[in-house]
């Protein structure tokens, strides 16, 4: 009777003490400390000493006592226990067997490739900078291609070429060199494109890419940008808040852009006539901007009221009290 109770208690004890040993990680279902005949309180030099002793016995080159499988277990246990961080993670697993997924995570986190975070940041910024420049360059090329294809701008470019002696000399030189008609046409197209690029002031999202807009350059000049921003704000407060100086055109346009809630590139894309109208209406003044905005909203409502599509929508909403759904 007592023997059965003892055996049952022993089985329960073994199950409880081995429950924290997870298969597939560290030393599997064996205890790394037991493999090296050490305890959790053993120092690093004692662990190294026991490893060397056991390695000499079970090394595969030893004829009588060599055992490759046991040697691999010993080497694996030593690799875990000699490293402070790995040993710390292993001890955590022994103390927290209930943290099943966390123990697997802590193990495989250390097994993953070690990458310098500085290299990751450098690569990420470089990729973003390259994509930035490529997208801006593509948009600018798209805008130039459009202007080259428009008859009005082509004719204007041809007029400039006809009045420019250096460009005419290039064409004459091409004809003297006995270029084919196709080659002369390509040369002329190249000149048209060059004239349009030099004379067209493309702004907004399709403007010519500037190296200072690239992320890498912005990071490099960040201290200068911050200093410039602080100086600009201090100057603004001193000139227009303390001294009460009148606004110049640049300051007026800044306030108008701020009231409109537009970015710099977006605002620069607005036509000159519209900008002049904003200045004429003195929209940099908050009260006049509010009146103008209200008038714009009323005008938009009036246009929508005259729209047949909007009228159909209003009739629908009047005749159908429920909201529009996909079933309608």
C-alpha positions as CSV (number, residue, x, y, z in Angstrom):
1,X,0.0,0.0,0.0
2,X,2.7,2.5,1.1
3,X,4.8,1.4,-1.9
4,X,2.0,2.3,-4.3
5,X,1.6,5.7,-2.7
6,X,5.3,6.3,-2.9
7,X,5.5,5.3,-6.6
8,X,2.5,7.5,-7.5
9,X,4.0,10.5,-5.7
10,X,7.3,9.9,-7.4
11,X,5.6,9.9,-10.9
12,X,3.7,13.1,-10.0
13,X,6.9,14.7,-8.9
14,X,8.7,13.7,-12.1
15,X,5.9,15.1,-14.2
16,X,5.9,18.4,-12.4
17,X,9.6,18.8,-12.6
18,X,9.8,17.9,-16.3
19,X,6.7,19.9,-17.4
20,X,8.8,23.0,-17.9
21,X,11.1,21.3,-20.3
22,X,9.8,22.0,-23.8
23,X,10.7,19.8,-26.8
24,X,12.5,21.4,-29.7
25,X,14.1,24.2,-27.8
26,X,17.3,24.4,-25.6
27,X,18.1,20.9,-24.5
28,X,14.7,19.5,-25.3
29,X,13.1,17.4,-22.6
30,X,16.4,17.1,-20.8
31,X,17.8,19.6,-18.3
32,X,20.9,21.4,-19.6
33,X,22.3,21.6,-16.0
34,X,21.9,17.9,-15.5
35,X,23.6,17.1,-18.9
36,X,26.8,19.0,-17.7
37,X,26.5,17.7,-14.1
38,X,26.1,21.2,-12.7
39,X,23.5,23.2,-10.8
40,X,21.8,26.5,-11.4
41,X,24.1,28.1,-8.8
42,X,27.3,26.9,-10.6
43,X,29.6,29.6,-11.8
44,X,30.8,29.9,-15.4
45,X,34.2,28.5,-14.8
46,X,32.7,25.4,-13.2
47,X,30.4,24.9,-16.2
48,X,33.4,25.2,-18.6
49,X,35.4,22.7,-16.5
50,X,32.7,20.1,-16.5
51,X,32.1,20.6,-20.2
52,X,35.8,20.0,-21.1
53,X,35.8,16.9,-18.9
54,X,32.7,15.4,-20.5
55,X,33.8,16.4,-24.0
56,X,37.1,14.5,-23.6
57,X,35.1,11.4,-22.6
58,X,32.4,11.5,-25.2
59,X,34.2,13.0,-28.2
60,X,33.6,10.9,-31.3
61,X,37.4,10.5,-31.8
62,X,37.6,8.5,-28.5
63,X,37.5,4.8,-29.4
64,X,36.1,3.3,-26.2
65,X,33.9,6.1,-24.7
66,X,33.2,8.2,-27.7
67,X,29.5,8.8,-28.5
68,X,28.5,11.4,-31.1
69,X,24.9,11.8,-29.9
70,X,25.9,12.4,-26.2
71,X,28.7,14.8,-27.4
72,X,26.2,16.9,-29.3
73,X,23.9,17.1,-26.3
74,X,26.9,18.2,-24.1
75,X,28.0,20.8,-26.7
76,X,24.5,22.2,-27.1
77,X,24.0,22.5,-23.3
78,X,27.4,24.3,-23.0
79,X,26.5,26.7,-25.8
80,X,23.3,27.7,-23.8
81,X,24.8,27.9,-20.4
82,X,28.0,29.7,-21.3
83,X,26.1,32.7,-22.8
84,X,24.7,35.0,-20.1
85,X,21.6,36.0,-22.1
86,X,20.8,32.5,-23.3
87,X,21.2,31.1,-19.8
88,X,19.0,33.9,-18.4
89,X,16.3,32.9,-21.0
90,X,16.7,29.2,-20.1
91,X,16.3,29.9,-16.4
92,X,13.2,32.0,-17.1
93,X,11.7,29.0,-18.9
94,X,12.5,26.8,-15.9
95,X,10.9,29.3,-13.5
96,X,7.9,30.1,-15.8
97,X,6.8,26.9,-17.5
98,X,3.3,28.4,-17.9
99,X,4.6,31.1,-20.3
100,X,4.6,28.5,-23.1
101,X,4.5,30.9,-26.2
102,X,6.8,33.5,-24.5
103,X,9.5,30.8,-23.9
104,X,9.4,29.8,-27.6
105,X,9.6,33.5,-28.6
106,X,12.6,34.2,-26.3
107,X,14.4,31.2,-27.7
108,X,13.8,31.8,-31.4
109,X,14.4,35.6,-31.0
110,X,18.0,34.7,-30.2
111,X,18.3,32.2,-33.0
112,X,17.3,34.8,-35.7
113,X,19.9,36.6,-37.7
114,X,21.5,39.6,-35.8
115,X,21.2,42.7,-37.9
116,X,22.6,46.1,-36.9
117,X,19.7,48.4,-36.4
118,X,21.8,51.3,-37.8
119,X,22.1,49.4,-41.1
120,X,18.3,48.9,-41.2
121,X,17.7,52.6,-40.6
122,X,20.3,53.6,-43.2
123,X,18.8,51.2,-45.8
124,X,15.2,52.3,-45.1
125,X,16.0,56.0,-45.5
126,X,18.0,55.3,-48.6
127,X,15.1,53.4,-50.2
128,X,12.6,56.1,-49.3
129,X,14.9,58.8,-50.7
130,X,15.3,56.9,-54.0
131,X,11.5,56.3,-54.3
132,X,10.9,60.0,-53.5
133,X,13.3,61.2,-56.3
134,X,12.1,58.6,-58.8
135,X,8.4,59.6,-58.3
136,X,9.1,63.3,-58.5
137,X,11.2,62.8,-61.6
138,X,8.5,60.7,-63.2
139,X,5.8,63.3,-62.5
140,X,8.0,66.1,-63.9
141,X,8.6,64.1,-67.1
142,X,4.9,63.4,-67.4
143,X,4.2,67.2,-67.1
144,X,6.8,68.1,-69.7
145,X,5.5,65.3,-72.1
146,X,2.1,66.9,-71.8
147,X,3.3,70.4,-72.6
148,X,5.3,69.1,-75.6
149,X,2.2,67.4,-77.0
150,X,0.1,70.6,-76.7
151,X,0.1,72.5,-80.0
152,X,0.0,76.0,-78.4
153,X,3.2,75.3,-76.4
154,X,4.9,73.6,-79.3
155,X,4.4,76.6,-81.5
156,X,5.7,78.9,-78.8
157,X,8.8,76.8,-78.4
158,X,9.3,76.8,-82.2
159,X,9.1,80.6,-82.2
160,X,11.8,80.7,-79.5
161,X,14.0,78.3,-81.5
162,X,13.6,80.4,-84.7
163,X,14.7,83.5,-82.8
164,X,17.6,81.8,-81.1
165,X,20.7,81.8,-83.3
166,X,22.6,79.2,-81.3
167,X,19.7,76.7,-81.7
168,X,19.3,77.5,-85.4
169,X,23.1,76.8,-85.8
170,X,22.7,73.4,-84.3
171,X,19.9,72.5,-86.8
172,X,22.0,73.9,-89.7
173,X,25.0,71.9,-88.5
174,X,22.8,68.8,-88.4
175,X,21.7,69.4,-92.0
176,X,25.3,70.0,-93.2
177,X,26.3,66.7,-91.5
178,X,23.8,65.0,-93.8
179,X,21.6,63.7,-91.1
180,X,18.5,61.8,-92.1
181,X,15.1,63.4,-91.9
182,X,14.3,61.2,-88.9
183,X,17.4,62.3,-87.1
184,X,16.8,66.0,-87.8
185,X,13.2,65.6,-86.5
186,X,14.5,64.0,-83.3
187,X,17.0,66.9,-82.9
188,X,14.2,69.4,-83.3
189,X,12.0,67.5,-80.8
190,X,14.9,67.6,-78.4
191,X,15.2,71.3,-78.8
192,X,11.4,71.8,-78.3
193,X,11.6,69.8,-75.1
194,X,14.6,71.8,-73.9
195,X,12.9,75.1,-74.5
196,X,9.8,74.1,-72.7
197,X,11.8,72.8,-69.7
198,X,13.7,76.1,-69.5
199,X,10.7,78.4,-69.9
200,X,7.8,76.6,-68.3
201,X,7.3,77.3,-64.6
202,X,5.8,74.0,-63.5
203,X,4.8,74.1,-59.9
204,X,3.0,71.9,-57.4
205,X,3.2,68.1,-57.4
206,X,4.7,68.1,-60.9
207,X,7.5,70.6,-60.4
208,X,11.1,69.8,-61.2
209,X,12.6,67.6,-58.5
210,X,14.8,69.4,-56.0
211,X,17.6,67.5,-54.2
212,X,16.7,69.4,-51.0
213,X,13.3,67.7,-50.9
214,X,14.8,64.2,-50.6
215,X,14.6,62.7,-47.2
216,X,18.3,62.0,-46.8
217,X,19.2,65.7,-47.5
218,X,16.4,66.9,-45.2
219,X,17.8,64.8,-42.3
220,X,21.3,66.1,-43.0
221,X,20.2,69.8,-43.0
222,X,17.7,69.2,-40.1
223,X,19.8,71.4,-37.6
224,X,19.9,74.2,-40.1
225,X,16.1,73.8,-40.9
226,X,15.3,74.0,-37.1
227,X,17.5,77.0,-36.6
228,X,15.9,78.7,-39.6
229,X,12.4,77.9,-38.4
230,X,13.1,79.3,-34.9
231,X,14.7,82.4,-36.4
232,X,11.7,82.9,-38.7
233,X,9.2,82.7,-35.8
234,X,11.2,85.0,-33.7
235,X,11.4,87.5,-36.5
236,X,7.7,87.2,-37.2
237,X,6.8,87.9,-33.6
238,X,9.2,90.8,-33.3
239,X,8.2,92.5,-36.6
240,X,4.4,91.9,-36.7
241,X,3.4,91.3,-33.1
242,X,5.7,93.7,-31.2
243,X,6.5,96.4,-33.8
244,X,3.2,96.0,-35.6
245,X,4.8,96.4,-39.0
246,X,2.6,96.0,-42.1
247,X,2.7,92.7,-43.9
248,X,4.6,92.3,-47.2
249,X,3.3,90.2,-50.1
250,X,5.3,87.1,-48.9
251,X,3.7,87.3,-45.4
252,X,0.3,87.9,-46.9
253,X,0.5,84.8,-49.1
254,X,1.7,82.8,-46.1
255,X,-1.3,83.8,-44.0
256,X,-3.7,83.1,-46.9
257,X,-2.1,79.7,-47.4
258,X,-2.5,79.0,-43.7
259,X,-6.2,80.1,-43.7
260,X,-6.8,77.8,-46.7
261,X,-5.1,74.9,-45.0
262,X,-2.9,74.1,-48.0
263,X,0.7,72.8,-48.2
264,X,3.4,74.9,-49.9
265,X,3.4,72.8,-53.1
266,X,-0.3,72.7,-53.3
267,X,-0.6,76.5,-52.9
268,X,2.2,77.2,-55.5
269,X,0.2,75.2,-58.1
270,X,-2.6,77.8,-57.9
271,X,-2.8,80.1,-61.0
272,X,-1.4,83.6,-60.7
273,X,-4.9,85.2,-61.5
274,X,-6.4,83.4,-58.5
275,X,-3.5,84.5,-56.2
276,X,-4.0,88.1,-57.3
277,X,-7.7,87.8,-56.5
278,X,-6.9,86.5,-53.0
279,X,-4.6,89.5,-52.5
280,X,-7.2,91.9,-53.9
281,X,-9.8,90.6,-51.5
282,X,-7.3,90.8,-48.6
283,X,-7.8,87.2,-47.5
284,X,-4.9,87.3,-45.2
285,X,-7.2,89.1,-42.8
286,X,-9.1,86.5,-40.8
287,X,-12.5,88.3,-40.8
288,X,-12.4,88.9,-44.6
289,X,-11.4,85.3,-45.2
290,X,-14.4,84.0,-43.2
291,X,-16.8,86.2,-45.3
292,X,-15.1,85.0,-48.5
293,X,-15.3,81.4,-47.4
294,X,-19.0,81.7,-46.6
295,X,-19.7,83.3,-50.0
296,X,-17.8,80.4,-51.6
297,X,-19.9,77.9,-49.8
298,X,-23.1,79.7,-50.7
299,X,-22.0,79.8,-54.3
300,X,-21.2,76.1,-54.3
301,X,-24.7,75.4,-52.9
302,X,-26.3,77.5,-55.6
303,X,-24.4,75.6,-58.3
304,X,-25.4,72.3,-56.8
305,X,-29.0,73.4,-56.6
306,X,-28.9,74.0,-60.4
307,X,-27.3,70.7,-61.1
308,X,-29.7,68.1,-62.6
309,X,-27.8,65.3,-60.8
310,X,-28.2,67.1,-57.4
311,X,-31.9,67.8,-58.1
312,X,-32.4,64.0,-58.7
313,X,-30.7,63.3,-55.5
314,X,-32.9,65.8,-53.6
315,X,-36.1,64.3,-55.1
316,X,-35.0,60.8,-54.1
317,X,-34.3,61.9,-50.6
318,X,-37.7,63.7,-50.4
319,X,-39.7,60.7,-51.7
320,X,-37.7,58.1,-49.7
321,X,-37.4,58.9,-46.1
322,X,-34.8,56.1,-45.5
323,X,-31.2,56.5,-46.3
324,X,-29.6,55.2,-49.5
325,X,-28.3,51.6,-49.2
326,X,-26.7,49.2,-51.7
327,X,-30.1,47.5,-52.1
328,X,-31.6,50.8,-53.5
